[in-house]
Amino acid sequence: MNNLERYLEQTILKPTMTDRDLDQLVADAKKYNFKGICVPPFWVKKAKRDLGEVDTQVVTVVGFPLGYNMTETKVFETELAIKNGADEIDVVWSTTSFKTGMNWPKIELAKLATICHEQERILKVIIETAYLDENEIKKACEICSQAGVDFVKTSTGFAPSGAKLEHIKLMREILPSNVGIKASGGIKTYEQAVEFIKAGADRIGTSSGVEILNGK
C-alpha cells in the first residue's frame, strides 16, 4: 500500500519509558515520516521541540488509561497538553458513566472538542471496544459524532483485547464520513495494518510502526 506511513501513529506509552526511548521515537519519525507519534503527556514538550519542522503530529493521551477522571481534570489535561505542543489529543472517554446510562460522555466530549477545535487541534476518543458489545459500539459512535469529535479510537492497549476488523467495519457503517477511525491495540504486521485500513481505519496506532513498514 502506497503511503502507509501516513496512516501510522508510532506509540510509546510504557511505564519504563526514558528520554532515550523518546529520542529513538523521534529519529524513527524523521526517517519513516510517520503521521504521528503518541507519547505520554510528560514528554510532549520535548517531542514537539525535537521534531522541529518535521511533518509529524505530536499525539498525547488524556484520562489514560481508564477514563475515570472528572471532566474538569480532563479539561485541564487537554489544555496543558495543547500548551506544551500537542497537535492531537486521544482521550479515554467515561466508560463508567456510559455503562450507567448517563448523558455525561456526550457533555464531556463536547467540552473537549470545543477546546481542541478552538486551538485548531484534533480530538480522538478512545471508547475501549473490548468492553462494549455491538449495540454499545454503535451507540458510542453516535455519541462521539454528536459531540463533534474528529476520530473514534478502538483501544488503549491496556484492555484484554485491541482492535478487531469487525469492529472497524461496524464503526465505519455508523460514523459519518467526517469522523475518522483510529484502530489500535495488537496491530504489529504490514498485513494487519493493510487489512484494518481496507476495513475503514484512517489511522493505525501501533508500537510496531518500523516493523510494519519494513515488512512491506
N, C-alpha and C positions, 0 to 999 in steps of 0.2 A: 504494500500500500504506500502510495506517494505521500510525503509529508507526515508520516506517522508521528514524528517527534512533536508536531504541533498539536497533537491530541494529548500528549503525556505531561502529567504533573509529577515530577520526581519528589518523593516524600521521605522525610526522615523525622520520625516522632518518637524514637526510642528513648527511654529514660536515661540511658548512659551516653547520650549524645555529647560530644565535645566540640570545641572550635575546629579541630582537625576534620571532624565529620562534615561540618559546615563548609570548610574550605574545599573539601572534595566535591561536595554537592554543587557548589558554585562553579568549580572547574568543569564538572560534567555538564552543567547547564550551558556554559560558554562553548564547550566542544560540540555538544549534540543539539543545541538550540531548542531545548525543551520549552513547551508553552509556559510552564510554571514550575516553581519549587515550593513545596509546602513544608514550613518549618514551625517549631514551637514559637509562641509569642516572644519568649526571651531572646530569640535570635533574629527577630525581624529587622531590627535596625542595622545590624552587621550584614545581614544578607542583602538588604537593599543597597547599602554602601558598596559592598564588594562586587555586586553585579554591575554597577555603573550604568553604562548606556546599553547594556545587553537587552535585547527584546525578550525578556523572560519575566513573567509575573511573579511577584512575591506573594505567596498564599500563606495564611496562618489560620489557626483554629480558635474558636470561642465556645465556652461552655463544654469543653472537651474533658473526658470522653463520654460522660453520661447525660449531659444536658440538664442536670438538676438545678443549676444556678438560677437565682431570681433574675427576672428581666433586667432590673436595674444593674445587676452585675454584668450581664451580657452586653448591655449598652455601654458600660464603662470599658469593658474589654475591647469592644469593637472600636470605640473612639480612640483608645490608646494605641491599638494596633495600626489604625489608619495614620495617626500622628507619627508613629515610628516608621511608616513607609509601606505598610501592607497595601497591595493592589486588590486583593481578593480575600474575603472572609468566608471560612467554612464553619458555620455554627451548628452545633448539635441541638436539635430542637427539643422541646419538653415532651418526651415520650410519656412521662408520668401524667401530665395533665391531659394529653391526647387520649390515653387509655381510660382516663377518668371521665371523658366526655365533655371536658370544659372547652370554652372558646379561647382559652389562654394562648395556645400556639399561634393562632392567626393574628391576635393582637400583638404578641411579642415579635413575630416575624415582620409584620407591617412596620413596627417601630425601627427594627434593624435595617429593613430595606430602605426606609426613608433616610436614615443616617448614611448608609453606604451610597445611595444614589445622589444625595446632596454633595458628596465628596467625589462623585464620579468613580465609585468603586463597585465591585461586583459582590453580590451576596449569594452564597451557596448554602443549602440547608441539608444537613445530614439527618435523614429520617430513620436510619438503622433498620433496614428492611428485614434483618434476621429476626426481629421481634414482632413483625407485622404479618398478618395474613393478607390474602389478595385484596379483600374488600378494604382493609385498613390502608394498604398501599395506595389504592385508588383514592380514598378519602384524604390521605396525607398529601397526595399530589394536587388534589383540588384546593386544599387549604393553602399550600405553598403558592400555587398560581394566583389565587385570590389575594394573597398578601403582597404580591408584587416582587417575588424573589426572582433571581436570574437563573439559578440552577437548582435542581434537586439531586442530592448525592445519596448513594446507597448506604454507605457504611463508614464507621470509624476505623475498622480494622481490629477492634477490641472485642467485638461480639463473636458468638460461636461460628458464624459464617459471614462471608463477604458478598460481593456482587454475584448475582445469578442472571443468566441470559434471559430466563423467562420473566424476571422482574423488570429488566431493562425494556423488554418488548411491551410489557404491560404499562410501564410508566410512559413510554412514548405514545401509546394509544390515548392516554388520559391527558397528558400535558399539552398545552398549545405550543406551536412552533417557536414562539419567542422565549420559551423556558427550556434551557438545556438540561442535559443529564450527565452527571459525573458518576461513572462506575468505579468503585474502589473496593479493595479487600480481596486478596488472593490472586490478583492478576499478575502473572510472572513470566509469561511467554509471548512471543510475537503472535502466535496463532490465537491465543486467548484475546489479546488486545484487538486484533482484527475482527474477531467474532463479536466482541462487545460493541465495536463501532458499527458494524453491519446491523446489529440489533437495535441501534438507536442512540448509543452513547456519543456525546460530544466531547467529553474529556475522560481520560483514564488516569486515576490516581494509583500510583504504584511505587514501591521501593526498588523495583527491578527495571527501571527505565533503560539503563545502559544495556542490560542483558537482553531486553526486548528488542532494542534497535540492532544489537549485534547478532540477533537470531534471525534476522530477515533473510 
